[in-house]
């Protein structure tokens, strides 16, 4: 791996963790084209992830994990994204859920113990299912139309969830629903094979096709009351693990940058005596790519390092986390665009990966938080704390 990537690896532990991602990435890359074609999360990638032990890395060490930090998560997720952005984004949600549950004590200890033991022993995978057709992004605050009704001591859950990454591959869904008798939103842990649960294969997008983010259909799913593991908090703090999103898109940009440089060094039209890597405007684009990546990645890893080192300051980092996502995803789009310009018309050919990078990286602009929300929150903060 090139210095551009490894420059943020600081110690032997991080290098050892990265070796897991390196080996896994080699396997994942071979399945990415078919996943993109079929618009589903590949079983081969799922098997490789589980065999590597990757899904258990966020767990505390006493559960059999590595208790990875936010900084380490970003190193790993960025590396996976260089191989396949869709695989990185997908598993990033699972990794983030475990880190959130580990750090924020959202569940009863017995509930977390049970899930953690299954992840450690069987590498089971979980993701939150929150988005819905009518409510849009949960980040915008809409109440779910999915309902959970209590009848004779059981919950009956009905609804439809969209953007459920790895829908066909997950072992557990953490589903948000309006709990009528409580007049609150709760989260239910549902096994993928529970009667009444089905995956509707609706995912047909331009980019990030390999996430397999199909609809999850819940038809009167009957669950014990213990399945209600969490109530939605109105005062939820910042979620550092969401930086797996910018890490993913920067990984895609790094992959595009690397291939663009390889292309420029090897392509020599008969009108030139040298490869196009010696042409000034091509070199300008290469330099611009690295400048954008250095800027965005330094900001991202700096904020992650602050998150890990100063837990008491995490509330103050809320706006910075959003700013990282906006800066990183926009920079990633710009880098991929520059790579496409270096490749020229060949960048549109299915013979190369450039067109896939171009499609996948666009999705980052639509992952939470949205640019407008980030900028509005920064403005509020600036006005609130400005001198009068």
PyMOL commands that set and color helices and strands:
alter all, ss='L'
color gray80, all
select helices_A, chain A and resi 3-6+12-38+43-52+54-56+61-63+70-83+85-104+109-122+138-140+209-211+225-227+240-266+276-278+280-309+311-348+354-366+371-385
alter helices_A, ss='H'
color red, helices_A
select strands_A, chain A and resi 126-129+147-151+154-164+172-179+184-191+197-200+214-224+228-231
alter strands_A, ss='S'
color yellow, strands_A
deselect
rebuild
show_as cartoon
